[in-house]
Amino acid sequence: MMTWIMLRRSLQVLWPAFLLAGVTETLVFAVIDPGDLRWFGGEAFDWPLTAIYTVSFLIFWALISTAGAITMLLSVEDPSV
């Protein structure tokens, strides 16, 4: 029973985060050209564009999922109270 609750809560965080990461990536790369990205102002990325899109999507997804997970943890009520 407990694993089902954990799975459900994980999916409640990950699915909306997945959708929002897609929207965020679309908005970011509508403004920024991935070919113009540089390492802290130095050398340009020598990655293919698909790699840049994939890595940035995963970074956005991880950040948004972390925020959602923290919100989920803070919203859980203590059953002993």
The first five atom37 places (N, CA, C, CB, O) and aatype in JSON, in Angstrom:
{
  "aatype": [12, 12, 16, 17, 9, 12, 10, 1, 1, 15, 10, 5, 19, 10, 17, 14, 0, 13, 10, 10, 0, 7, 19, 16, 6, 16, 10, 19, 13, 0, 19, 9, 3, 14, 7, 3, 10, 1, 17, 13, 7, 7, 6, 0, 13, 3, 17, 14, 10, 16, 0, 9, 18, 16, 19, 15, 13, 10, 9, 13, 17, 0, 10, 9, 15, 16, 0, 7, 0, 9, 16, 12, 10, 10, 15, 19, 6, 3, 14, 15, 19],
  "atom_mask": [
    [1, 1, 1, 1, 1],
    [1, 1, 1, 1, 1],
    [1, 1, 1, 1, 1],
    [1, 1, 1, 1, 1],
    [1, 1, 1, 1, 1],
    [1, 1, 1, 1, 1],
    [1, 1, 1, 1, 1],
    [1, 1, 1, 1, 1],
    [1, 1, 1, 1, 1],
    [1, 1, 1, 1, 1],
    [1, 1, 1, 1, 1],
    [1, 1, 1, 1, 1],
    [1, 1, 1, 1, 1],
    [1, 1, 1, 1, 1],
    [1, 1, 1, 1, 1],
    [1, 1, 1, 1, 1],
    [1, 1, 1, 1, 1],
    [1, 1, 1, 1, 1],
    [1, 1, 1, 1, 1],
    [1, 1, 1, 1, 1],
    [1, 1, 1, 1, 1],
    [1, 1, 1, 0, 1],
    [1, 1, 1, 1, 1],
    [1, 1, 1, 1, 1],
    [1, 1, 1, 1, 1],
    [1, 1, 1, 1, 1],
    [1, 1, 1, 1, 1],
    [1, 1, 1, 1, 1],
    [1, 1, 1, 1, 1],
    [1, 1, 1, 1, 1],
    [1, 1, 1, 1, 1],
    [1, 1, 1, 1, 1],
    [1, 1, 1, 1, 1],
    [1, 1, 1, 1, 1],
    [1, 1, 1, 0, 1],
    [1, 1, 1, 1, 1],
    [1, 1, 1, 1, 1],
    [1, 1, 1, 1, 1],
    [1, 1, 1, 1, 1],
    [1, 1, 1, 1, 1],
    [1, 1, 1, 0, 1],
    [1, 1, 1, 0, 1],
    [1, 1, 1, 1, 1],
    [1, 1, 1, 1, 1],
    [1, 1, 1, 1, 1],
    [1, 1, 1, 1, 1],
    [1, 1, 1, 1, 1],
    [1, 1, 1, 1, 1],
    [1, 1, 1, 1, 1],
    [1, 1, 1, 1, 1],
    [1, 1, 1, 1, 1],
    [1, 1, 1, 1, 1],
    [1, 1, 1, 1, 1],
    [1, 1, 1, 1, 1],
    [1, 1, 1, 1, 1],
    [1, 1, 1, 1, 1],
    [1, 1, 1, 1, 1],
    [1, 1, 1, 1, 1],
    [1, 1, 1, 1, 1],
    [1, 1, 1, 1, 1],
    [1, 1, 1, 1, 1],
    [1, 1, 1, 1, 1],
    [1, 1, 1, 1, 1],
    [1, 1, 1, 1, 1],
    [1, 1, 1, 1, 1],
    [1, 1, 1, 1, 1],
    [1, 1, 1, 1, 1],
    [1, 1, 1, 0, 1],
    [1, 1, 1, 1, 1],
    [1, 1, 1, 1, 1],
    [1, 1, 1, 1, 1],
    [1, 1, 1, 1, 1],
    [1, 1, 1, 1, 1],
    [1, 1, 1, 1, 1],
    [1, 1, 1, 1, 1],
    [1, 1, 1, 1, 1],
    [1, 1, 1, 1, 1],
    [1, 1, 1, 1, 1],
    [1, 1, 1, 1, 1],
    [1, 1, 1, 1, 1],
    [1, 1, 1, 1, 1]
  ],
  "atom_positions": [
    [[0.82, -1.19, 0.0], [0.0, 0.0, 0.0], [0.87, 1.26, 0.0], [-0.94, 0.0, 1.21], [0.58, 2.21, -0.72]],
    [[1.92, 1.27, 0.8], [2.77, 2.44, 0.9], [3.5, 2.71, -0.41], [3.77, 2.27, 2.03], [3.68, 3.87, -0.78]],
    [[3.92, 1.66, -1.12], [4.62, 1.87, -2.39], [3.68, 2.47, -3.43], [5.21, 0.56, -2.9], [4.12, 3.26, -4.26]],
    [[2.4, 2.11, -3.41], [1.44, 2.68, -4.34], [1.27, 4.18, -4.08], [0.08, 1.95, -4.22], [1.18, 4.97, -5.02]],
    [[1.22, 4.55, -2.81], [1.09, 5.97, -2.46], [2.32, 6.74, -2.91], [0.87, 6.14, -0.94], [2.21, 7.85, -3.44]],
    [[3.5, 6.17, -2.71], [4.75, 6.83, -3.12], [4.81, 6.97, -4.65], [5.97, 6.04, -2.62], [5.22, 8.0, -5.17]],
    [[4.39, 5.91, -5.35], [4.38, 5.97, -6.81], [3.41, 7.03, -7.3], [4.01, 4.59, -7.4], [3.72, 7.79, -8.22]],
    [[2.25, 7.08, -6.69], [1.24, 8.06, -7.1], [1.73, 9.49, -6.85], [-0.08, 7.81, -6.33], [1.56, 10.36, -7.7]],
    [[2.34, 9.72, -5.7], [2.86, 11.05, -5.4], [4.0, 11.43, -6.34], [3.34, 11.12, -3.94], [4.12, 12.58, -6.77]],
    [[4.84, 10.46, -6.67], [5.93, 10.72, -7.6], [5.39, 11.12, -8.97], [6.84, 9.5, -7.73], [5.88, 12.06, -9.59]],
    [[4.38, 10.4, -9.43], [3.79, 10.73, -10.72], [3.04, 12.05, -10.68], [2.85, 9.62, -11.15], [2.99, 12.76, -11.69]],
    [[2.47, 12.4, -9.54], [1.8, 13.69, -9.4], [2.8, 14.84, -9.5], [1.06, 13.77, -8.07], [2.42, 15.95, -9.87]],
    [[4.04, 14.59, -9.19], [5.08, 15.62, -9.31], [5.72, 15.57, -10.69], [6.15, 15.43, -8.21], [5.91, 16.61, -11.32]],
    [[6.05, 14.37, -11.18], [6.82, 14.24, -12.41], [6.04, 14.59, -13.67], [7.35, 12.86, -12.52], [6.61, 15.19, -14.59]],
    [[4.77, 14.22, -13.74], [4.02, 14.47, -14.98], [3.82, 15.97, -15.24], [2.66, 13.78, -14.91], [4.13, 16.42, -16.34]],
    [[3.32, 16.76, -14.28], [3.22, 18.2, -14.56], [4.59, 18.84, -14.79], [2.51, 18.9, -13.41], [4.7, 19.78, -15.58]],
    [[5.62, 18.36, -14.1], [6.96, 18.9, -14.3], [7.45, 18.62, -15.72], [7.93, 18.31, -13.27], [8.12, 19.46, -16.32]],
    [[7.11, 17.45, -16.25], [7.47, 17.11, -17.62], [6.83, 18.08, -18.61], [7.04, 15.66, -17.94], [7.48, 18.59, -19.51]],
    [[5.54, 18.34, -18.41], [4.83, 19.26, -19.3], [5.4, 20.68, -19.2], [3.33, 19.27, -18.98], [5.61, 21.35, -20.21]],
    [[5.65, 21.12, -17.98], [6.17, 22.46, -17.79], [7.6, 22.59, -18.3], [6.11, 22.84, -16.31], [7.99, 23.66, -18.77]],
    [[8.39, 21.53, -18.22], [9.75, 21.57, -18.77], [9.71, 21.75, -20.28], [10.52, 20.29, -18.41], [10.54, 22.46, -20.84]],
    [[8.74, 21.12, -20.94], [8.59, 21.31, -22.38], [8.21, 22.73, -22.73], [0.0, 0.0, 0.0], [8.74, 23.31, -23.68]],
    [[7.3, 23.3, -21.96], [6.9, 24.7, -22.19], [8.07, 25.64, -21.91], [5.69, 25.07, -21.3], [8.31, 26.57, -22.67]],
    [[8.79, 25.4, -20.83], [9.93, 26.24, -20.47], [11.01, 26.19, -21.54], [10.51, 25.82, -19.11], [11.58, 27.21, -21.92]],
    [[11.29, 24.99, -22.03], [12.32, 24.87, -23.07], [11.9, 25.6, -24.34], [12.59, 23.39, -23.38], [12.72, 26.26, -24.99]],
    [[10.63, 25.49, -24.68], [10.13, 26.19, -25.86], [10.29, 27.71, -25.7], [8.66, 25.84, -26.1], [10.71, 28.4, -26.62]],
    [[9.94, 28.21, -24.52], [10.05, 29.65, -24.28], [11.5, 30.12, -24.27], [9.38, 30.02, -22.96], [11.82, 31.17, -24.82]],
    [[12.38, 29.34, -23.64], [13.79, 29.73, -23.56], [14.42, 29.75, -24.94], [14.56, 28.78, -22.63], [15.12, 30.7, -25.3]],
    [[14.18, 28.71, -25.73], [14.84, 28.64, -27.03], [14.09, 29.41, -28.11], [14.98, 27.19, -27.45], [14.55, 29.46, -29.25]],
    [[12.97, 30.01, -27.77], [12.35, 30.98, -28.67], [13.11, 32.3, -28.59], [10.85, 31.19, -28.32], [13.07, 33.11, -29.52]],
    [[13.8, 32.53, -27.47], [14.54, 33.77, -27.26], [16.04, 33.57, -27.5], [14.29, 34.3, -25.84], [16.7, 34.46, -28.03]],
    [[16.57, 32.42, -27.1], [18.01, 32.15, -27.17], [18.29, 31.13, -28.28], [18.54, 31.62, -25.81], [17.61, 30.11, -28.38]],
    [[19.27, 31.42, -29.11], [19.69, 30.47, -30.14], [20.68, 29.49, -29.51], [20.34, 31.21, -31.36], [21.72, 29.91, -29.0]],
    [[20.38, 28.18, -29.53], [21.3, 27.23, -28.89], [22.68, 27.2, -29.52], [20.7, 25.85, -28.93], [23.64, 26.76, -28.89]],
    [[22.79, 27.65, -30.76], [24.11, 27.71, -31.4], [24.99, 28.82, -30.85], [0.0, 0.0, 0.0], [26.2, 28.81, -31.06]],
    [[24.39, 29.77, -30.14], [25.14, 30.89, -29.57], [25.55, 30.67, -28.11], [24.32, 32.16, -29.67], [26.16, 31.55, -27.51]],
    [[25.22, 29.52, -27.54], [25.56, 29.26, -26.13], [27.06, 29.1, -25.96], [24.82, 28.0, -25.62], [27.75, 28.53, -26.81]],
    [[27.56, 29.61, -24.84], [28.99, 29.53, -24.53], [29.17, 29.07, -23.09], [29.68, 30.9, -24.76], [28.3, 29.26, -22.25]],
    [[30.33, 28.46, -22.82], [30.68, 28.03, -21.47], [31.1, 29.26, -20.67], [31.81, 26.96, -21.48], [32.24, 29.7, -20.8]],
    [[30.22, 29.81, -19.86], [30.51, 30.95, -19.01], [31.22, 32.08, -19.76], [31.36, 30.51, -17.83], [32.17, 32.68, -19.26]],
    [[30.75, 32.34, -20.97], [31.31, 33.43, -21.76], [32.55, 33.06, -22.55], [0.0, 0.0, 0.0], [33.08, 33.9, -23.28]],
    [[33.02, 31.84, -22.42], [34.25, 31.43, -23.1], [33.96, 30.73, -24.42], [0.0, 0.0, 0.0], [33.36, 31.3, -25.32]],
    [[34.4, 29.47, -24.52], [34.25, 28.71, -25.74], [32.79, 28.36, -26.02], [35.08, 27.43, -25.67], [31.98, 28.2, -25.1]],
    [[32.47, 28.24, -27.3], [31.11, 27.85, -27.69], [30.92, 26.35, -27.47], [30.84, 28.23, -29.19], [31.88, 25.58, -27.51]],
    [[29.68, 25.95, -27.24], [29.36, 24.53, -27.14], [29.64, 23.88, -28.49], [27.87, 24.3, -26.71], [29.26, 24.42, -29.53]],
    [[30.29, 22.72, -28.48], [30.51, 22.0, -29.73], [29.58, 20.79, -29.82], [31.98, 21.56, -29.85], [29.89, 19.82, -30.5]],
    [[28.44, 20.86, -29.13], [27.47, 19.77, -29.13], [26.5, 19.94, -30.29], [26.7, 19.73, -27.79], [26.28, 21.06, -30.76]],
    [[25.92, 18.84, -30.76], [24.84, 18.95, -31.74], [23.62, 19.64, -31.09], [24.44, 17.54, -32.29], [23.46, 19.59, -29.87]],
    [[22.8, 20.27, -31.9], [21.64, 20.98, -31.37], [20.7, 20.06, -30.6], [20.88, 21.66, -32.49], [20.12, 20.46, -29.59]],
    [[20.54, 18.83, -31.08], [19.64, 17.9, -30.38], [20.16, 17.58, -28.99], [19.46, 16.6, -31.18], [19.37, 17.4, -28.06]],
    [[21.48, 17.51, -28.82], [22.05, 17.27, -27.5], [21.8, 18.45, -26.57], [23.56, 16.99, -27.6], [21.49, 18.26, -25.39]],
    [[21.91, 19.65, -27.1], [21.66, 20.85, -26.28], [20.2, 20.88, -25.85], [22.01, 22.13, -27.06], [19.89, 21.16, -24.69]],
    [[19.29, 20.6, -26.79], [17.86, 20.57, -26.45], [17.56, 19.49, -25.42], [17.02, 20.34, -27.71], [16.79, 19.73, -24.48]],
    [[18.15, 18.32, -25.57], [17.88, 17.21, -24.65], [18.4, 17.49, -23.26], [18.51, 15.92, -25.17], [17.69, 17.3, -22.27]],
    [[19.64, 17.95, -23.16], [20.24, 18.22, -21.84], [19.5, 19.36, -21.15], [21.73, 18.56, -21.99], [19.25, 19.29, -19.95]],
    [[19.17, 20.39, -21.9], [18.44, 21.5, -21.28], [17.05, 21.07, -20.82], [18.32, 22.68, -22.25], [16.6, 21.5, -19.76]],
    [[16.37, 20.22, -21.59], [15.07, 19.71, -21.17], [15.2, 18.92, -19.87], [14.46, 18.83, -22.26], [14.4, 19.1, -18.96]],
    [[16.21, 18.06, -19.78], [16.4, 17.26, -18.57], [16.74, 18.14, -17.36], [17.5, 16.22, -18.79], [16.31, 17.85, -16.25]],
    [[17.51, 19.2, -17.58], [17.83, 20.13, -16.49], [16.57, 20.85, -16.03], [18.89, 21.15, -16.94], [16.33, 20.96, -14.83]],
    [[15.77, 21.34, -16.98], [14.51, 22.0, -16.62], [13.59, 21.04, -15.88], [13.8, 22.54, -17.88], [12.97, 21.41, -14.88]],
    [[13.51, 19.81, -16.37], [12.63, 18.81, -15.74], [13.09, 18.52, -14.32], [12.6, 17.49, -16.58], [12.27, 18.43, -13.4]],
    [[14.4, 18.38, -14.12], [14.92, 18.11, -12.78], [14.65, 19.27, -11.82], [16.42, 17.83, -12.84], [14.25, 19.05, -10.68]],
    [[14.86, 20.49, -12.29], [14.62, 21.65, -11.42], [13.15, 21.79, -11.05], [15.11, 22.93, -12.11], [12.82, 22.03, -9.89]],
    [[12.28, 21.65, -12.03], [10.85, 21.79, -11.76], [10.34, 20.63, -10.91], [10.05, 21.88, -13.08], [9.49, 20.83, -10.05]],
    [[10.86, 19.42, -11.14], [10.48, 18.27, -10.32], [10.92, 18.43, -8.88], [11.07, 16.99, -10.9], [10.2, 18.07, -7.95]],
    [[12.11, 18.98, -8.69], [12.6, 19.22, -7.33], [11.71, 20.21, -6.6], [14.04, 19.73, -7.37], [11.39, 20.02, -5.43]],
    [[11.32, 21.28, -7.29], [10.43, 22.26, -6.67], [9.08, 21.62, -6.34], [10.23, 23.48, -7.61], [8.52, 21.86, -5.27]],
    [[8.56, 20.81, -7.24], [7.29, 20.13, -6.98], [7.4, 19.13, -5.84], [0.0, 0.0, 0.0], [6.48, 19.01, -5.03]],
    [[8.5, 18.41, -5.77], [8.69, 17.43, -4.7], [8.8, 18.11, -3.34], [9.94, 16.57, -4.96], [8.26, 17.62, -2.34]],
    [[9.49, 19.23, -3.29], [9.6, 19.97, -2.03], [8.22, 20.48, -1.61], [10.59, 21.15, -2.17], [7.87, 20.42, -0.43]],
    [[7.45, 20.97, -2.57], [6.08, 21.42, -2.27], [5.24, 20.26, -1.76], [5.43, 22.03, -3.51], [4.48, 20.42, -0.81]],
    [[5.37, 19.1, -2.39], [4.61, 17.92, -1.97], [5.01, 17.51, -0.55], [4.84, 16.75, -2.94], [4.15, 17.17, 0.26]],
    [[6.3, 17.53, -0.25], [6.75, 17.17, 1.1], [6.26, 18.15, 2.15], [8.26, 17.1, 1.14], [5.9, 17.75, 3.26]],
    [[6.23, 19.42, 1.81], [5.77, 20.42, 2.78], [4.27, 20.39, 2.96], [6.2, 21.8, 2.33], [3.77, 20.87, 3.99]],
    [[3.53, 19.85, 2.01], [2.08, 19.82, 2.12], [1.54, 18.57, 2.81], [1.48, 19.94, 0.77], [0.34, 18.49, 3.09]],
    [[2.4, 17.59, 3.07], [1.96, 16.36, 3.74], [1.69, 16.67, 5.2], [3.02, 15.23, 3.6], [2.53, 17.23, 5.9]],
    [[0.5, 16.3, 5.62], [0.13, 16.55, 7.02], [0.63, 15.43, 7.9], [-1.39, 16.71, 7.17], [0.65, 14.27, 7.5]],
    [[1.02, 15.79, 9.1], [1.48, 14.8, 10.07], [0.28, 14.05, 10.62], [2.28, 15.47, 11.21], [-0.59, 14.67, 11.23]],
    [[0.21, 12.73, 10.44], [-0.97, 11.98, 10.9], [-1.06, 11.88, 12.43], [-0.94, 10.58, 10.3], [-2.12, 11.55, 12.97]],
    [[0.03, 12.16, 13.13], [-0.01, 12.04, 14.58], [-0.61, 13.26, 15.27], [1.39, 11.81, 15.11], [-0.91, 13.21, 16.46]],
    [[-0.8, 14.35, 14.52], [-1.33, 15.58, 15.11], [-2.84, 15.57, 15.09], [-0.8, 16.8, 14.37], [-3.47, 16.52, 15.55]]
  ]
}
